[in-house]
Amino acid sequence: MIYSNDDPMAILAMEIARTDNYGEYDSYDGETVCPVCGAFEPEHYYINDDEECIGCSECVRKSDVMY
């Protein structure tokens, strides 16, 4: 998309292009997407102590053993 130099959306477009929307959850037509596996609208997100998403109900599973 082309913006004029005095358009405030030009700065936002450049930052999104530069950072590839880093740190933002993706959404497609109102659907949320897991930033780890890309699953559309999972039931749960798993967040660590640093408030970062480490997965969702589609890509993280419970196990009784370490590996």
C-alpha positions, 0 to 999 in steps of 0.5 A: 500500500502506498502512503503519502509522507504526511500520513500517520499510517505511513509510520505504522506501515513501516514499523509493521514491515520492519518488525514483521509485527513482532510481539503481536498475536496474529489474527485473520478475520477475527480469528486468533492464531497461536504464535508458536504453531499457527493454530487458528483459535485454540481452546487455551494458550499457555503463558510463562512467568514472563507473560510470553506465549509458549504454546496452545492446546494444539501444540502443547501436551501433558506428559508424565515423563520428562522426554 
